[in-house]
Amino acid sequence: MRVLLAGGGSAGHTSPLLATADALRRLDPATEVVCLGTREGLEARLVPEAGLPLEIVPRVPLPRRPGPDLLRTPTRLRAARAAALEVVDRVRPDVVVGFGGYVSVPAYLAARKRGVPIVVHEGNAIPGIANKLGARMTTRVATSFPATDLPRAVCTGLPIRRLISTMDRDALRPEALATFGLREDLPTLLVTGGSQGAARINAAVSGAAPALAAAGVQVLHVVGPKHELTIASGEVPYVVLNYVDRMDLAYAAADAVLCRSGSNTVTEVSGVGLPAIYVPLPIGNGEQALNARPVVDAGGGLLVADAALTPEWVAASVPGLLNDSARLATMGAAATGVIPLDADEKLARMVLDAGASPA
């Protein structure tokens, strides 16, 4: 069977695509997987690094407001659809799977034109424009969250890497602490703003560095590839990194996480049983706040508005949490199990079934 996986632009689309590709080949090693993406997105690096072929289509942003970009969209979309049709005609997939974003719309249009079965996976609690369109072309729709409003949707959860979904945090912790130069006798706060970093989070936590150090809280701070941050690290470590390839080690070193609440982050952090302070990205449709809501409602995390996250808030709120081992344990237990961790295989089986059936 040949499967064309379309998605990219950000880790929110690329990570579940790669996890699904792994699951497809695990369930049926004879499955041929080809990916569809853009030259500009994160997929341009991550897909080839995963050993998967990547076909390219033009990037077509879908503006949310009227303006010159909206007027140019039809022309751009026709070019992207033509490129996707060329790929579909050459690869001849048995099924096309879209994960949303710029790449999925031309993929859906090309698949419908050629009568190829379509599977849609929506990562966020609120569906994006691309998947709202894709869901109208198929009966096979999967979501990460149960309340996501798409027709005929089945909640599978979000596919994440087996490296994360099967990890043993306690067993990995000594290696993780050694890898990042952290102490065994201090609680660790992991800070991350997602694959690109977050200036607000970086400024708030770094501004509270003296208070965190005074409270004996060490920090592992992943600032993002385009951000710079220098913190003098004394007896209480404050480790700054631009990017971490081994997030399993970062999670194993942590006692709690301060992070954005993209669907991939929420699924991974809650799935491994880490208490979290979620700071939703304050743009878009408010989907990040809704992504975190099931975990927060279960008691596994806190929700803090982006504007409220200041150095003063971090200094006043975080040290007490990180030094309260009983509260951390309770929150970690509450987070575990809220979101399923077997979505990769659930979605892969849906894809294989679709590929074996008429469009």
C-alpha positions, 0 to 999 in steps of 0.5 A: 500500500502507498500512503501520502501524508500531507502536513507541515509548517510547524511541529504541531503538524509535522510531529504527528505525521512522523509518528503516524508514518512510524506506526504504519510501517510498524503495523505493515512493513511493506507500506510505502510512505511518502510525505507532502510538504513545503520548502519553508516548513519544519518538515523540510528538515525533519522528514528527510532526517526521519528517512522519508521521501518528501515531495514539495508543493508551494506554501499557501497561507490561508488568511483569516481576514480580508486583504491583499493576501486573501485576493492572491489566495485563489491563484496560489491555491491553483498552483499548489493544487496542480503541484499536488496533482502531479505528485498524486499522479506520479506516486499513485497513493492508495490513500491521502492523509492530511494533518492540517495546515498549508499543505493539506488543502492542495492534497485534499483537492488533488485526492478528491480530483483523482478519487483517492480516499482521504483521512483527516486528522485534526490536532487542535481542539478547534479545527483549522480551515484546512481540516474543516474543508477536508472533513467535507470530502471524507467520512474518515475524520480523527481528532485529538480531543473529544470536543472537537467539532468536525462531522463524523469525527472519531477521537483517537488522540494525537499521534506522538513518538514512541520514544515519548509514549513508552518512556520510563521517566524514573529509569531515565532520570539519572542519565537525563540529569547528567546529560544536562548538567543538573543536580540530583538533589534539587527540583527541576523546572523545564521551560519550553515555548515549543519548537520555535520558542516563546519570547514572553515565556523566555523573558518571564522565567529568566527575569525570575532566575534569582528567585528560583535560584534562592528557592533551590529550583534548577531550570532547564530552559529551551529558548528556541532556535532563534532566541538568545538568553544568557543566565549566570548559573551558580550553585543552582543550575540554570541551563539554557539550550536553543533546541533539544533533540532528546525531549524524552531526556528533558521530560525525565529530568523535569519535575514540572514544565512551564510551556505553551499548550499546543496539542503536541506539547499537551499530549506529551507532557500530560502523557508522561505524567508531568505537572504543567503550567500551561501558557496558551499562545494568545493568537488564533482561535483560542485553541491552545487554551482549549487544548489544555483544558481537559488536563487542567480540569482533571487537576494535572496542570495550571492555566496562566494567561500570556499577559499574566505571565511576568517575572513577578508571577513566576517568582511568587508562584513557581518556587512553592509548587516545585518544592511541594513534592506531594502536590507535584505527585498529585498533579502528575497522577491526575495528568496521566491518562487524560489523553490517550497515548496509542493514537499513532496505531489507532490512526494508522489502522484507520489509514490502512482500512481507508487505503483498502476500501473504495474512496 
